[in-house]
């Protein structure tokens, strides 16, 4: 808006449609309200008819359309408020972006958690991230074991120490690390390329490494590898570039180029077959940026663990089981088991919570504590370091307590201390359910129920 003007920059609009599970719910409600008993096939038919119907409008989280200076937005699309919210900061396109993306420039202004986390780590530690070495032995050891963390794989239920490290914390990538055991920066680049590509690792590089045909260093990891390898093997520069472009877009290799590759005795057959399987490839520069960020965050995990966990829970975690996290590692392990026992039936929210619980378990196994909220000290959003071994949870970590209520509690507390549970409920806008949760978890032990004091309080 500042660069191009309010009349020349708009959010890309999105159309929210009815999901299949929601459609099924609509049909079941219709069945109940009309007193009918529908057969399973009829329920499926009606649900299928509802699925995909427009439900609401929204805005793309990153997409911003830029209108040329000599043109008007109405040359391309009508505009509207997202979900009819007239207080929204941005107007959005009425047409779904995919309908107009060939006609107008779209900028992807993505928000990333990693720079936010790096900034918080810097603020808490005083360490300049750019000064962090990329070859720290303790950090590199995380990618092949857990020794750097001072715990065993059994304690944290992971053979690698990369839980919570961007790009390397998922089960899929940890599995790749187990198979490849990278020990250098260049090998980590390969892992990043392999994990972000499509049909680059599974059924391709993975099989080549397992069969002992090549090592991690030799497989095709990033798109740049193809051009550089082919030039190194003596192929013409322009052909090497064009082959790379075709392969990275999943277009395969035209017959005449394949013929040239096979006639070049330096190009191995496995290399050509590998190229033919690839659907999408990651650029090396992008992978390098990711790895540098990951190594910096991993450095804090090894050398400033309490600060790392404080920043992780503050920036990257959305779902918490605070009761389990504040009751110690056995309670956390029990909560993790409850979710893993559900297998594929676990909800998306439960799967996200499991990731946070894995980090909480690792934090506790390394000798730190996570403390339940404190009405007099907790922040609204961020976890706080209370002492050398304790992290204090914020109000938003309480289940059902949103950001607005969390901010209201802190604002009311700054005006004057809470006198009672009643005072907290009134000035902090805290519901009875949340008051009950806090009472059960001994957060409000020092507060009486009501503002009115008894003459007999403190006499006995």
KETOR-172562 format. One line per field, with one value per residue (C-alpha): residue number from 1; residue in one letter; y negated, x negated, z negated. Coordinates in pm, 1 decimal, padded with zeros to 6 digits. Example, Ala and Ser with C-alpha at 12.3 -4.5 7.8 and 13.67 -1.06 7.14 Angstrom:
<recs>
n = c(1 / 2)
res = c(A / S)
v = c(00450.0 / 00106.0)
u = c(-01230.0 / -01367.0)
w = c(-00780.0 / -00714.0)
</recs>
This chain:
<recs>
n = c(1 / 2 / 3 / 4 / 5 / 6 / 7 / 8 / 9 / 10 / 11 / 12 / 13 / 14 / 15 / 16 / 17 / 18 / 19 / 20 / 21 / 22 / 23 / 24 / 25 / 26 / 27 / 28 / 29 / 30 / 31 / 32 / 33 / 34 / 35 / 36 / 37 / 38 / 39 / 40 / 41 / 42 / 43 / 44 / 45 / 46 / 47 / 48 / 49 / 50 / 51 / 52 / 53 / 54 / 55 / 56 / 57 / 58 / 59 / 60 / 61 / 62 / 63 / 64 / 65 / 66 / 67 / 68 / 69 / 70 / 71 / 72 / 73 / 74 / 75 / 76 / 77 / 78 / 79 / 80 / 81 / 82 / 83 / 84 / 85 / 86 / 87 / 88 / 89 / 90 / 91 / 92 / 93 / 94 / 95 / 96 / 97 / 98 / 99 / 100 / 101 / 102 / 103 / 104 / 105 / 106 / 107 / 108 / 109 / 110 / 111 / 112 / 113 / 114 / 115 / 116 / 117 / 118 / 119 / 120 / 121 / 122 / 123 / 124 / 125 / 126 / 127 / 128 / 129 / 130 / 131 / 132 / 133 / 134 / 135 / 136 / 137 / 138 / 139 / 140 / 141 / 142 / 143 / 144 / 145 / 146 / 147 / 148 / 149 / 150 / 151 / 152 / 153 / 154 / 155 / 156 / 157 / 158 / 159 / 160 / 161 / 162 / 163 / 164 / 165 / 166 / 167 / 168 / 169 / 170 / 171 / 172 / 173 / 174 / 175 / 176 / 177 / 178 / 179 / 180 / 181 / 182 / 183 / 184 / 185 / 186 / 187 / 188 / 189 / 190 / 191 / 192 / 193 / 194 / 195 / 196 / 197 / 198 / 199 / 200 / 201 / 202 / 203 / 204 / 205 / 206 / 207 / 208 / 209 / 210 / 211 / 212 / 213 / 214 / 215 / 216 / 217 / 218 / 219 / 220 / 221 / 222 / 223 / 224 / 225 / 226 / 227 / 228 / 229 / 230 / 231 / 232 / 233 / 234 / 235 / 236 / 237 / 238 / 239 / 240 / 241 / 242 / 243 / 244 / 245 / 246 / 247 / 248 / 249 / 250 / 251 / 252 / 253 / 254 / 255 / 256 / 257 / 258 / 259 / 260 / 261 / 262 / 263 / 264 / 265 / 266 / 267 / 268 / 269 / 270 / 271 / 272 / 273 / 274 / 275 / 276 / 277 / 278 / 279 / 280 / 281 / 282 / 283 / 284 / 285 / 286 / 287 / 288 / 289 / 290 / 291 / 292 / 293 / 294 / 295 / 296 / 297 / 298 / 299 / 300 / 301 / 302 / 303 / 304 / 305 / 306 / 307 / 308 / 309 / 310 / 311 / 312 / 313 / 314 / 315 / 316 / 317 / 318 / 319 / 320 / 321 / 322 / 323 / 324 / 325 / 326 / 327 / 328 / 329 / 330 / 331 / 332 / 333 / 334 / 335 / 336 / 337 / 338 / 339 / 340 / 341 / 342 / 343 / 344 / 345 / 346 / 347 / 348 / 349 / 350 / 351 / 352 / 353 / 354 / 355 / 356 / 357 / 358 / 359 / 360 / 361 / 362 / 363 / 364 / 365 / 366 / 367 / 368 / 369 / 370 / 371 / 372 / 373 / 374 / 375 / 376 / 377 / 378 / 379 / 380 / 381 / 382 / 383 / 384 / 385 / 386 / 387 / 388 / 389 / 390 / 391 / 392 / 393 / 394 / 395 / 396 / 397 / 398 / 399 / 400 / 401 / 402 / 403 / 404 / 405 / 406 / 407 / 408 / 409 / 410 / 411 / 412 / 413 / 414 / 415 / 416 / 417 / 418 / 419 / 420 / 421 / 422 / 423 / 424 / 425 / 426 / 427 / 428 / 429 / 430 / 431 / 432 / 433 / 434 / 435 / 436 / 437 / 438 / 439 / 440 / 441 / 442 / 443 / 444 / 445 / 446 / 447 / 448 / 449 / 450 / 451 / 452 / 453 / 454 / 455 / 456 / 457 / 458 / 459 / 460)
res = c(X / X / X / X / X / X / X / X / X / X / X / X / X / X / X / X / X / X / X / X / X / X / X / X / X / X / X / X / X / X / X / X / X / X / X / X / X / X / X / X / X / X / X / X / X / X / X / X / X / X / X / X / X / X / X / X / X / X / X / X / X / X / X / X / X / X / X / X / X / X / X / X / X / X / X / X / X / X / X / X / X / X / X / X / X / X / X / X / X / X / X / X / X / X / X / X / X / X / X / X / X / X / X / X / X / X / X / X / X / X / X / X / X / X / X / X / X / X / X / X / X / X / X / X / X / X / X / X / X / X / X / X / X / X / X / X / X / X / X / X / X / X / X / X / X / X / X / X / X / X / X / X / X / X / X / X / X / X / X / X / X / X / X / X / X / X / X / X / X / X / X / X / X / X / X / X / X / X / X / X / X / X / X / X / X / X / X / X / X / X / X / X / X / X / X / X / X / X / X / X / X / X / X / X / X / X / X / X / X / X / X / X / X / X / X / X / X / X / X / X / X / X / X / X / X / X / X / X / X / X / X / X / X / X / X / X / X / X / X / X / X / X / X / X / X / X / X / X / X / X / X / X / X / X / X / X / X / X / X / X / X / X / X / X / X / X / X / X / X / X / X / X / X / X / X / X / X / X / X / X / X / X / X / X / X / X / X / X / X / X / X / X / X / X / X / X / X / X / X / X / X / X / X / X / X / X / X / X / X / X / X / X / X / X / X / X / X / X / X / X / X / X / X / X / X / X / X / X / X / X / X / X / X / X / X / X / X / X / X / X / X / X / X / X / X / X / X / X / X / X / X / X / X / X / X / X / X / X / X / X / X / X / X / X / X / X / X / X / X / X / X / X / X / X / X / X / X / X / X / X / X / X / X / X / X / X / X / X / X / X / X / X / X / X / X / X / X / X / X / X / X / X / X / X / X / X / X / X / X / X / X / X / X / X / X / X / X / X / X / X / X / X / X / X / X / X / X / X / X / X / X / X / X / X / X / X / X / X / X / X / X / X / X / X / X / X / X / X / X / X / X / X / X / X / X / X / X / X / X / X)
v = c(00000.0 / -00238.9 / -00160.2 / -00136.5 / -00315.3 / -00188.3 / -00188.3 / 00026.4 / 00301.9 / 00558.4 / 00890.9 / 01195.4 / 01320.0 / 01680.2 / 01870.3 / 02097.0 / 02403.7 / 02672.3 / 02954.7 / 03319.2 / 03375.6 / 03053.7 / 03160.7 / 03494.9 / 03301.7 / 03093.1 / 03406.0 / 03571.2 / 03251.5 / 03246.4 / 03613.0 / 03536.4 / 03219.0 / 03382.8 / 03704.7 / 03920.8 / 04227.8 / 04213.8 / 04501.1 / 04470.7 / 04436.2 / 04151.9 / 03973.7 / 03999.9 / 03870.0 / 03565.6 / 03493.7 / 03512.8 / 03255.3 / 03015.8 / 03057.4 / 02771.5 / 02527.5 / 02169.3 / 02104.0 / 01777.8 / 01556.1 / 01488.9 / 01362.7 / 01532.2 / 01515.2 / 01385.3 / 01296.3 / 00926.3 / 00811.8 / 00506.2 / 00302.3 / 00111.3 / -00266.5 / -00343.0 / -00088.7 / -00031.7 / 00275.5 / 00287.8 / 00362.0 / 00704.2 / 00786.0 / 00644.7 / 00597.6 / 00662.2 / 00695.7 / 01049.7 / 01232.7 / 00901.3 / 00762.4 / 00387.0 / 00328.5 / 00540.6 / 00366.9 / 00490.1 / 00513.4 / 00839.5 / 00946.2 / 01082.3 / 01343.4 / 01630.3 / 01559.4 / 01870.3 / 01718.7 / 01408.4 / 01509.5 / 01491.2 / 01128.8 / 00945.5 / 00947.9 / 01124.9 / 01084.9 / 01359.2 / 01168.3 / 01472.7 / 01449.2 / 01683.8 / 01799.6 / 01865.1 / 01500.4 / 01416.4 / 01698.1 / 01593.8 / 01240.0 / 01365.8 / 01590.4 / 01290.5 / 01066.9 / 01326.5 / 01428.0 / 01117.8 / 01335.6 / 01196.9 / 01479.9 / 01396.2 / 01462.4 / 01823.7 / 02076.9 / 02316.1 / 02599.1 / 02629.7 / 02998.1 / 03013.3 / 02879.0 / 03110.7 / 03406.1 / 03336.1 / 03466.9 / 03810.9 / 03863.5 / 03715.1 / 03701.5 / 03319.9 / 03286.5 / 03505.2 / 03747.5 / 04092.8 / 04162.8 / 04362.4 / 04060.4 / 03837.3 / 04111.2 / 03995.2 / 04122.5 / 03770.1 / 03451.2 / 03238.4 / 03214.1 / 02853.2 / 02762.0 / 02607.7 / 02836.5 / 03129.0 / 03189.2 / 03388.5 / 03768.6 / 03786.5 / 03584.6 / 03750.0 / 04081.0 / 03944.9 / 03841.5 / 04192.5 / 04343.1 / 04090.7 / 03966.8 / 03629.6 / 03480.1 / 03179.8 / 02860.8 / 02981.5 / 03304.6 / 03104.4 / 02909.5 / 03239.8 / 03342.7 / 03011.1 / 03049.4 / 03414.1 / 03342.3 / 03048.6 / 03207.7 / 03434.5 / 03791.3 / 03696.2 / 03903.6 / 04167.4 / 04436.7 / 04251.6 / 04132.0 / 04340.5 / 04662.3 / 04567.9 / 04512.4 / 04830.1 / 05040.9 / 04894.9 / 04757.2 / 04405.3 / 04206.0 / 03907.4 / 03669.2 / 03812.5 / 03824.8 / 03540.5 / 03315.4 / 02965.8 / 02854.6 / 02679.0 / 03015.3 / 03134.8 / 02847.7 / 02847.9 / 03227.9 / 03237.7 / 02951.8 / 03127.8 / 03443.5 / 03250.3 / 03170.5 / 02840.7 / 02557.6 / 02465.2 / 02829.1 / 02889.0 / 02585.1 / 02690.5 / 03046.2 / 02905.5 / 02683.0 / 02971.2 / 03209.3 / 02961.5 / 02893.0 / 03264.6 / 03265.1 / 03547.2 / 03534.8 / 03518.9 / 03817.5 / 03626.5 / 03491.7 / 03837.8 / 03972.8 / 03710.2 / 03802.5 / 04176.1 / 04116.6 / 03928.8 / 04204.7 / 03989.2 / 03970.5 / 04280.8 / 04465.9 / 04435.3 / 04055.4 / 04047.0 / 04281.7 / 04067.1 / 03751.0 / 03916.3 / 03986.4 / 03629.8 / 03414.2 / 03102.9 / 02987.0 / 02732.9 / 02456.8 / 02474.9 / 02105.5 / 02157.1 / 02472.3 / 02283.2 / 02011.6 / 02278.9 / 02464.8 / 02149.2 / 02064.8 / 02421.6 / 02432.1 / 02101.5 / 02218.2 / 02557.0 / 02377.0 / 02219.1 / 02557.2 / 02703.0 / 02406.7 / 02203.8 / 02471.8 / 02282.3 / 01981.9 / 02213.2 / 02383.6 / 02048.5 / 01909.5 / 02229.1 / 02239.7 / 01863.6 / 01846.3 / 02186.1 / 02358.1 / 02295.7 / 02588.3 / 02684.9 / 02938.2 / 02712.9 / 02939.5 / 03225.7 / 03002.1 / 02850.0 / 03186.9 / 03331.7 / 03576.2 / 03874.1 / 03670.5 / 03549.4 / 03904.1 / 04021.7 / 03740.7 / 03830.2 / 04198.5 / 04108.4 / 03932.8 / 04188.6 / 04471.8 / 04311.2 / 04359.0 / 04224.8 / 04129.9 / 03847.9 / 03505.2 / 03238.4 / 03041.8 / 03349.2 / 03408.6 / 03046.8 / 03086.6 / 03404.9 / 03206.4 / 02955.6 / 03237.4 / 03399.6 / 03074.1 / 03038.1 / 03394.9 / 03323.5 / 03000.3 / 03185.8 / 03474.7 / 03220.8 / 03113.9 / 02807.1 / 02735.8 / 02580.4 / 02393.3 / 02342.8 / 01981.7 / 01728.0 / 01457.3 / 01204.2 / 01278.3 / 01454.6 / 01272.7 / 01275.1 / 01447.2 / 01534.6 / 01792.6 / 01633.5 / 01756.0 / 01760.7 / 01897.5 / 02109.3 / 02418.7 / 02294.7 / 02160.1 / 01982.5 / 02037.2 / 01742.5 / 01701.3 / 01804.6 / 02154.8 / 02218.2 / 02419.8 / 02200.7 / 01874.3 / 01661.5 / 01378.9 / 01104.5 / 01237.3 / 01293.6 / 00929.4 / 00813.4 / 01002.7 / 00840.5 / 00493.0 / 00527.2 / 00659.1 / 00357.9 / 00122.3 / 00290.2 / 00642.1 / 00880.6 / 00900.5 / 01217.4 / 01471.1 / 01251.1 / 00951.1 / 01156.5 / 01270.0 / 00916.3 / 00706.7 / 00976.8 / 01089.3 / 01448.8 / 01706.1 / 01936.8 / 02237.5 / 02076.0 / 01974.3 / 02338.3 / 02457.7 / 02218.3 / 02319.1 / 02690.5 / 02629.3 / 02424.7 / 02099.8 / 01905.9 / 02055.7 / 01710.5 / 01543.7 / 01557.8 / 01629.8 / 01282.8 / 00924.9 / 00908.6 / 00989.2 / 01181.9 / 01037.7 / 01383.3 / 01434.6 / 01481.3 / 01520.9 / 01898.1)
u = c(00000.0 / -00282.7 / -00480.7 / -00201.0 / 00095.2 / 00420.1 / 00595.6 / 00325.2 / 00265.9 / 00525.1 / 00529.8 / 00595.6 / 00944.0 / 01020.6 / 01347.0 / 01412.4 / 01613.2 / 01796.5 / 01558.2 / 01666.5 / 01693.7 / 01895.5 / 02125.2 / 02178.6 / 02272.4 / 02524.4 / 02689.3 / 02708.6 / 02864.9 / 03114.2 / 03195.2 / 03253.8 / 03459.5 / 03690.1 / 03731.5 / 03604.2 / 03383.5 / 03164.1 / 02963.3 / 02584.0 / 02566.9 / 02822.0 / 02630.8 / 02312.4 / 02496.7 / 02636.1 / 02305.3 / 02127.0 / 02370.5 / 02295.4 / 01917.3 / 01741.1 / 02033.4 / 01927.1 / 01951.8 / 01765.9 / 01496.0 / 01155.1 / 00810.9 / 00489.9 / 00241.1 / -00039.4 / 00096.5 / 00111.3 / 00215.2 / 00041.9 / 00241.3 / 00034.9 / 00023.6 / 00215.1 / 00491.1 / 00772.7 / 00854.7 / 01195.0 / 01015.3 / 00947.1 / 01198.0 / 01462.8 / 01342.2 / 01504.2 / 01441.9 / 01339.5 / 01635.1 / 01831.4 / 01616.6 / 01626.5 / 01361.7 / 01103.3 / 00771.9 / 00757.7 / 01007.4 / 00989.3 / 01055.4 / 01404.2 / 01277.4 / 01071.1 / 00705.8 / 00670.6 / 00924.5 / 00713.0 / 00352.5 / 00251.7 / 00365.2 / 00211.7 / -00102.6 / -00076.5 / -00339.1 / -00379.1 / -00458.0 / -00496.9 / -00529.6 / -00788.1 / -00817.0 / -01191.6 / -01311.1 / -01074.5 / -01224.7 / -01581.3 / -01500.4 / -01362.9 / -01667.0 / -01892.1 / -01698.1 / -01703.9 / -02069.6 / -02241.5 / -02410.3 / -02421.9 / -02287.0 / -02524.1 / -02820.4 / -02710.6 / -02945.9 / -02795.1 / -03035.1 / -02982.4 / -03053.5 / -02776.6 / -02522.4 / -02629.5 / -02602.1 / -02226.5 / -02176.5 / -02313.9 / -02218.9 / -02110.2 / -02443.2 / -02468.9 / -02145.5 / -02260.5 / -01969.6 / -01922.8 / -01703.9 / -01470.0 / -01412.3 / -01288.0 / -01152.6 / -01374.4 / -01709.6 / -01800.1 / -01831.5 / -01648.5 / -01303.0 / -01188.2 / -01462.5 / -01303.0 / -01318.2 / -01454.0 / -01194.5 / -00930.3 / -00917.2 / -00974.2 / -01299.0 / -01418.9 / -01377.4 / -01594.9 / -01858.7 / -01859.7 / -01927.5 / -02188.6 / -02368.0 / -02482.0 / -02797.2 / -02871.3 / -02693.2 / -02677.1 / -02507.3 / -02248.6 / -02183.5 / -02121.7 / -01875.0 / -01689.4 / -01663.5 / -01557.6 / -01288.6 / -01134.3 / -01134.4 / -00863.3 / -00967.4 / -01329.5 / -01376.5 / -01102.6 / -01144.2 / -01441.1 / -01748.1 / -01643.9 / -01659.6 / -01991.7 / -02152.1 / -01998.3 / -02126.7 / -02475.6 / -02481.5 / -02570.8 / -02617.9 / -02420.8 / -02677.7 / -02629.7 / -02248.7 / -02052.9 / -01942.5 / -01881.7 / -01796.7 / -02135.4 / -02310.7 / -02180.6 / -02326.3 / -02657.5 / -02694.9 / -02620.2 / -02864.0 / -03126.4 / -03071.1 / -03135.0 / -02787.0 / -02717.8 / -02624.3 / -02291.7 / -02179.5 / -02274.8 / -02067.4 / -01766.5 / -01775.7 / -01779.5 / -01478.5 / -01280.1 / -01358.9 / -01287.2 / -00941.3 / -00864.3 / -00863.7 / -01114.5 / -01387.2 / -01311.0 / -01441.5 / -01715.9 / -01858.0 / -01836.0 / -02026.7 / -02300.7 / -02321.7 / -02348.2 / -02613.9 / -02822.9 / -03015.9 / -03056.8 / -02681.3 / -02576.6 / -02256.2 / -02121.8 / -02149.8 / -01928.3 / -01670.1 / -01668.6 / -01602.8 / -01308.3 / -01132.3 / -01153.4 / -00836.4 / -00969.6 / -01309.8 / -01417.7 / -01674.8 / -02006.0 / -01999.9 / -01662.5 / -01789.4 / -02098.9 / -01885.9 / -01681.5 / -01991.2 / -02159.8 / -01845.0 / -01815.7 / -02181.0 / -02150.3 / -01840.8 / -02003.8 / -02306.6 / -02082.6 / -01921.8 / -02264.2 / -02427.2 / -02133.1 / -01866.2 / -01639.0 / -01629.1 / -01563.6 / -01262.0 / -01124.8 / -01142.0 / -01005.8 / -00694.4 / -00641.7 / -00678.4 / -00610.6 / -00363.1 / 00010.7 / 00163.2 / 00073.9 / 00166.9 / 00051.8 / 00178.0 / -00040.9 / -00339.1 / -00342.7 / -00304.2 / -00630.7 / -00760.9 / -00546.2 / -00227.7 / -00359.5 / -00450.6 / -00099.6 / 00058.8 / -00163.6 / -00068.2 / 00300.2 / 00264.5 / 00033.6 / 00268.5 / 00538.5 / 00319.8 / 00486.8 / 00797.5 / 00609.3 / 00740.5 / 00524.3 / 00528.2 / 00410.1 / 00128.2 / 00014.9 / 00033.6 / -00176.6 / -00461.0 / -00451.9 / -00439.1 / -00746.6 / -00939.2 / -00801.3 / -00911.0 / -01261.6 / -01274.6 / -01175.9 / -01416.4 / -01699.8 / -01627.1 / -01408.7 / -01060.2 / -00752.1 / -00545.6 / -00168.9 / -00056.2 / -00097.2 / 00172.6 / -00078.7 / -00369.8 / -00265.1 / -00277.2 / 00024.5 / -00154.2 / -00519.5 / -00674.3 / -00911.6 / -01235.2 / -01168.8 / -01504.0 / -01792.3 / -01572.1 / -01212.2 / -00993.9 / -00668.9 / -00369.3 / -00167.3 / 00209.7 / 00274.7 / 00143.3 / 00456.3 / 00704.7 / 00990.3 / 00824.5 / 00778.5 / 00535.5 / 00788.2 / 00868.9 / 00496.1 / 00422.5 / 00718.5 / 00590.2 / 00245.8 / 00394.5 / 00623.9 / 00336.1 / 00121.3 / 00395.6 / 00404.4 / 00357.2 / 00653.4 / 00827.3 / 01029.1 / 01151.6 / 01458.4 / 01233.0 / 01030.9 / 01351.5 / 01493.6 / 01188.9 / 01003.6 / 01317.5 / 01241.0 / 01521.2 / 01634.6 / 01491.1 / 01146.4 / 01172.1 / 01255.3 / 00953.4 / 00722.5 / 00867.7 / 00824.0 / 00460.3 / 00388.7 / 00330.2 / 00573.2 / 00489.0 / 00397.9 / 00721.8 / 01054.4 / 01372.7 / 01522.8 / 01407.8 / 01595.2 / 01359.2 / 01472.2 / 01394.8 / 01281.1 / 01030.1 / 00682.9 / 00792.6 / 00768.2)
w = c(00000.0 / -00085.4 / 00231.0 / 00487.8 / 00325.7 / 00179.8 / 00518.7 / 00678.1 / 00420.6 / 00315.0 / 00136.0 / 00351.3 / 00268.3 / 00182.9 / 00188.4 / -00109.1 / -00015.8 / -00211.7 / -00309.7 / -00277.3 / -00654.4 / -00696.0 / -00411.4 / -00585.3 / -00901.6 / -00706.8 / -00568.1 / -00911.7 / -01052.8 / -00763.3 / -00832.0 / -01200.9 / -01143.2 / -00886.6 / -01085.1 / -00798.6 / -00803.6 / -00494.4 / -00352.0 / -00356.4 / 00022.3 / 00017.2 / -00261.4 / -00053.2 / 00257.1 / 00077.4 / -00094.7 / 00240.3 / 00377.9 / 00091.7 / 00106.5 / 00283.2 / 00262.8 / 00184.6 / -00188.2 / -00245.5 / -00102.9 / -00251.9 / -00164.0 / -00060.2 / -00350.5 / -00130.0 / 00213.1 / 00302.2 / 00649.9 / 00794.7 / 01048.8 / 01311.7 / 01254.2 / 01575.3 / 01508.2 / 01262.1 / 01050.5 / 01222.9 / 01550.3 / 01398.3 / 01124.8 / 00891.3 / 00530.8 / 00194.2 / -00178.5 / -00283.4 / -00441.9 / -00425.5 / -00707.6 / -00645.3 / -00911.8 / -00727.2 / -00658.1 / -00296.2 / -00012.1 / 00182.9 / 00539.8 / 00597.8 / 00840.4 / 00707.2 / 00787.8 / 01005.1 / 01245.8 / 01310.1 / 01237.9 / 01604.2 / 01632.4 / 01336.3 / 01119.1 / 00783.5 / 00511.1 / 00252.2 / -00066.9 / -00289.0 / -00664.3 / -00818.8 / -01178.6 / -01155.2 / -01134.7 / -01422.9 / -01626.9 / -01538.6 / -01654.9 / -01986.8 / -02038.7 / -01972.7 / -02214.3 / -02493.4 / -02452.3 / -02318.6 / -02051.9 / -01696.6 / -01471.1 / -01183.9 / -01414.4 / -01472.7 / -01303.5 / -01050.0 / -01135.7 / -01512.7 / -01599.5 / -01860.8 / -01613.8 / -01330.0 / -01570.6 / -01604.6 / -01250.2 / -01334.4 / -01700.7 / -02034.0 / -02221.5 / -02192.6 / -02389.6 / -02678.0 / -02632.7 / -02480.6 / -02174.6 / -02401.7 / -02627.9 / -02345.2 / -02116.1 / -01828.5 / -01700.2 / -01584.9 / -01789.8 / -01533.3 / -01692.1 / -01653.8 / -01404.6 / -01092.1 / -00787.4 / -00993.2 / -01264.9 / -01075.0 / -01090.6 / -00713.7 / -00719.8 / -01041.6 / -00858.1 / -00576.6 / -00831.0 / -00981.4 / -00638.7 / -00521.8 / -00840.0 / -00694.6 / -00849.3 / -00623.4 / -00515.7 / -00154.7 / -00262.4 / -00457.2 / -00135.0 / 00040.7 / -00232.5 / -00198.3 / 00178.4 / 00154.7 / -00106.4 / 00082.7 / 00426.1 / 00567.2 / 00657.5 / 00588.4 / 00271.5 / 00243.8 / 00506.5 / 00650.1 / 00454.4 / 00152.4 / 00356.6 / 00519.2 / 00176.9 / 00028.0 / 00317.6 / 00276.2 / 00631.3 / 00510.4 / 00188.6 / 00059.4 / 00210.2 / 00559.7 / 00594.7 / 00755.9 / 00468.0 / 00605.6 / 00958.7 / 00995.8 / 00954.5 / 01290.1 / 01493.6 / 01306.6 / 01326.6 / 01699.9 / 01775.0 / 01561.8 / 01768.3 / 02090.3 / 02220.2 / 02395.8 / 02155.3 / 02318.0 / 02341.7 / 01976.6 / 01877.0 / 02086.9 / 01950.4 / 01595.6 / 01672.8 / 01822.5 / 01536.8 / 01254.6 / 01400.3 / 01429.4 / 01809.9 / 01845.5 / 02112.0 / 02489.3 / 02687.9 / 02873.0 / 02545.8 / 02389.5 / 02688.7 / 02636.5 / 02266.2 / 02338.7 / 02603.9 / 02345.4 / 02169.2 / 01855.9 / 01782.6 / 01582.9 / 01677.1 / 01320.1 / 01353.1 / 01662.8 / 01504.2 / 01190.2 / 01394.9 / 01570.9 / 01237.8 / 01101.3 / 01093.5 / 00914.8 / 00786.8 / 00526.9 / 00606.7 / 00419.8 / 00315.7 / 00146.3 / -00025.2 / -00144.5 / -00306.2 / -00486.7 / -00608.0 / -00739.4 / -00935.3 / -01066.2 / -01179.1 / -01364.8 / -01550.1 / -01619.4 / -01768.6 / -02032.3 / -02099.7 / -02183.5 / -02360.8 / -02502.2 / -02556.8 / -02797.3 / -02563.6 / -02267.5 / -02429.1 / -02548.9 / -02194.2 / -02035.4 / -02253.7 / -02210.3 / -01831.7 / -01675.3 / -01908.0 / -01881.4 / -02071.0 / -02427.9 / -02693.4 / -02974.4 / -03251.8 / -03123.9 / -03041.7 / -03391.6 / -03566.7 / -03437.0 / -03178.0 / -03280.3 / -03227.9 / -02890.4 / -02781.1 / -02879.2 / -02674.0 / -02376.6 / -02401.9 / -02409.7 / -02073.2 / -01908.4 / -02011.7 / -01795.3 / -01487.3 / -01173.3 / -01374.5 / -01551.4 / -01447.7 / -01282.8 / -01609.1 / -01802.2 / -01552.9 / -01593.7 / -01971.8 / -01949.3 / -01789.5 / -02078.0 / -02334.3 / -02173.9 / -02224.4 / -02578.9 / -02658.8 / -02526.6 / -02729.4 / -03048.2 / -02978.5 / -02955.5 / -03312.3 / -03265.6 / -03403.7 / -03244.6 / -03501.7 / -03498.9 / -03447.0 / -03726.6 / -03742.4 / -03874.9 / -03636.5 / -03312.0 / -02978.5 / -02748.8 / -02456.8 / -02523.7 / -02753.9 / -03007.3 / -03165.4 / -03539.9 / -03656.9 / -03524.2 / -03494.8 / -03465.2 / -03183.9 / -03281.3 / -03052.6 / -02911.8 / -02944.5 / -02582.7 / -02664.4 / -02874.4 / -02663.3 / -02543.1 / -02650.6 / -02338.5 / -02264.5 / -02340.0 / -02688.3 / -02754.2 / -02667.2 / -02877.4 / -03184.4 / -03153.8 / -03094.8 / -03399.1 / -03612.8 / -03522.0 / -03643.7 / -03985.1 / -04128.6 / -04125.1 / -04462.7 / -04404.7 / -04149.7 / -04103.9 / -04029.8 / -03778.4 / -03605.8 / -03585.1 / -03495.1 / -03301.4 / -03112.5 / -03215.1 / -03182.1 / -03463.1 / -03273.6 / -03268.2 / -03635.0 / -03717.2 / -03511.9 / -03695.3 / -04031.9 / -03957.8 / -03860.2 / -04177.8 / -03988.6 / -04210.2 / -04551.2 / -04688.1 / -04574.2 / -04764.8 / -04569.9 / -04613.3 / -04670.1 / -05000.1 / -05287.8 / -05593.3 / -05936.1 / -06039.3 / -05752.0 / -05890.0 / -06252.6 / -06258.3)
</recs>
